[in-house]
Amino acid sequence: MSSIRRSGVEGLYLIGSLTGKDLIKPAMNQGWEVIEYIGKRPVEPIDNALLSARLRLIPGDSVEDQLATIRSQVPLWRDTPLP
């Protein structure tokens, strides 16, 4: 699944408890991301600031760069697709 909550079925998006998140606030945030994506507007994932704070000691200019660094150095994560 990608960062825009797309499922393996074209045009079907998953939010809320289907993605393993609690309902209400996280589901609303995920829903907003999906609507913005469908509207072809760029959107930063709602949890990007939290991830950035947690990954601050990992080299990289963005969360995506930091996750790529982790993938390249941790064998368990090497084959894990990035969003």
Residue pairs with C-beta under 8 A, 6 or more apart in sequence:
1 7
1 8
1 14
1 19
1 83
2 83
3 33
3 45
3 83
4 13
4 33
4 34
4 37
4 43
5 13
5 14
5 15
5 19
5 30
5 33
5 34
6 12
6 13
6 14
7 13
7 14
13 34
15 21
15 27
15 30
15 31
15 34
16 23
16 26
16 27
16 30
16 31
17 23
17 27
19 30
21 27
21 30
26 46
29 46
29 47
30 46
32 43
32 46
33 43
33 45
33 46
36 42
36 43
37 43
45 51
45 83
48 63
51 63
51 66
52 63
52 66
55 63
55 66
55 67
55 70
58 66
58 69
58 70
59 65
59 66
59 69
60 66
60 67
60 68
60 69
64 82
67 82
68 82
70 77
71 77
71 78
71 80
71 82
72 78
